[in-house]
Amino acid sequence: QKVVLATGNAGKVRELASLLADFGLDVVAQTELGVDSAEETGLTFIENAILKARHAAQITGLPAIADDSGLAVDILGGAPGIYSARYAGEDASDRQNLEKLLVALKDVPEGQRQARFHCVLVYLRHAEDPTPLVCHGSWAGEISFAPSGDGGFGYDPIFNVPELGCSAAQLSKEQKIAVSHRGKALKLLLEAMRNA
Ligand code: ITT
């Protein structure tokens, strides 16, 4: 079964593509098919994930899987949340977003730096699928005072995982997906696809 992975984020492709392939899907990244980024006008991870999958399904005529994700920081009332990729501006780099978050939290002491990653994965059989499969996973951690590690992507270098005593960027791809928001959402999605 050929499926388009509706993301332009290479970090997400790296974490998802091989596991979707192991499940038996013939996964093609949207960039390989010339699909541009959809406009993310939703107010929830769920809405934006559906918008992205629908956009890719519409253009390619293929079933689509999309990932909308982000980091919610407790003391910032859940920001940057759905705006995580654009926190430091429309075309901000991962590094700029992460630096902005460190500045926003510079006076926040240890113990008050709790945050949670969220990931919503959706599967649309076709662009007008009225019953998309929608799965959510989250991952609790704390924002550190400085980056460490060079794995992963996005906010991983400043996301400390208390149980593991390291940052998300210090985990291998396999270690991260075993415990992450994306890994949890993916497990649920594959279960739902198996039962669908
Ligand atoms: P697509 O929309 O093309 O998939 P994007 O990067 O714009 O790519 P999102 O709108 O879902 O994706 O934004 C997610 C942002 O949240 C992402 O850019 C990261 O900064 C952050 N993020 C999500 N998952 C993460 C993870 O596992 N580790 C670190 N940061 C993550």
Boltz pocket constraint, residues with backbone or C-beta under 6 A from the ligand:
constraints:
  - pocket:
      binder: B
      contacts: [[A, 6], [A, 7], [A, 8], [A, 9], [A, 12], [A, 37], [A, 40], [A, 52], [A, 67], [A, 68], [A, 69], [A, 70], [A, 71], [A, 81], [A, 82], [A, 84], [A, 85], [A, 94], [A, 97], [A, 117], [A, 118], [A, 152], [A, 153], [A, 154], [A, 155], [A, 156], [A, 168], [A, 180], [A, 182]]
      max_distance: 6.0
